[in-house]
Amino acid sequence: MTDPRPRDEDLKKELDSLHEQEREGHETPKEERRAELLERRLHVDEHGAEVLEEREEDRGDDKQEERRLHRRLTTDGRSLASGC
């Protein structure tokens, strides 16, 4: 998986701080909502990073397939042209 982005690291730090307050019993309803929001953002960011990584891999695979097809057509074309 890709390396975490700086924004994600900041969100994780803030979320850890909110979880610490929760464990100590000092969390307010506003902080609880903030923690839920941060958790959703991190989840969405992680999913987005996974999708982006998969797309990049697919593009790489597509390029390899195009090169393979081009080589095959070029090689077959030469063979056909020389055989005529």
LINDA-V753204 format. One record per residue. N is the residue number from 1. RES is the residue in one small letter. PHI is phi in whole degrees, -180 to 180 (* if undefined). BURIAL is + if it has 16 or more other C-alpha atoms within 10 Angstrom, else -. Layout:
N;RES;PHI;BURIAL + N;RES;PHI;BURIAL
//
This chain:
1;m;*;- + 2;t;-73;- + 3;d;-69;- + 4;p;-65;- + 5;r;-82;- + 6;p;-55;- + 7;r;-62;- + 8;d;-62;+ + 9;e;-62;- + 10;d;-64;- + 11;l;-64;+ + 12;k;-64;+ + 13;k;-63;- + 14;e;-64;- + 15;l;-64;+ + 16;d;-60;- + 17;s;-63;- + 18;l;-66;+ + 19;h;-66;+ + 20;e;-64;- + 21;q;-62;- + 22;e;-63;- + 23;r;-63;- + 24;e;-83;- + 25;g;81;- + 26;h;-106;- + 27;e;-78;+ + 28;t;-93;- + 29;p;-57;- + 30;k;-64;- + 31;e;-67;+ + 32;e;-64;+ + 33;r;-63;- + 34;r;-62;- + 35;a;-62;+ + 36;e;-63;- + 37;l;-63;- + 38;l;-63;+ + 39;e;-62;- + 40;r;-64;- + 41;r;-60;- + 42;l;-63;+ + 43;h;-63;- + 44;v;-64;- + 45;d;-61;+ + 46;e;-64;+ + 47;h;-64;- + 48;g;-60;- + 49;a;-66;+ + 50;e;-65;- + 51;v;-64;- + 52;l;-61;- + 53;e;-63;- + 54;e;-63;- + 55;r;-63;- + 56;e;-63;- + 57;e;-64;- + 58;d;-62;- + 59;r;-62;- + 60;g;-63;- + 61;d;-63;- + 62;d;-62;- + 63;k;-64;- + 64;q;-62;- + 65;e;-64;- + 66;e;-62;- + 67;r;-63;- + 68;r;-62;- + 69;l;-65;- + 70;h;-61;- + 71;r;-61;- + 72;r;-64;- + 73;l;-67;- + 74;t;-65;- + 75;t;-65;- + 76;d;-64;- + 77;g;-63;- + 78;r;-65;- + 79;s;-64;- + 80;l;-68;- + 81;a;-67;- + 82;s;-75;- + 83;g;-81;- + 84;c;-80;-
//
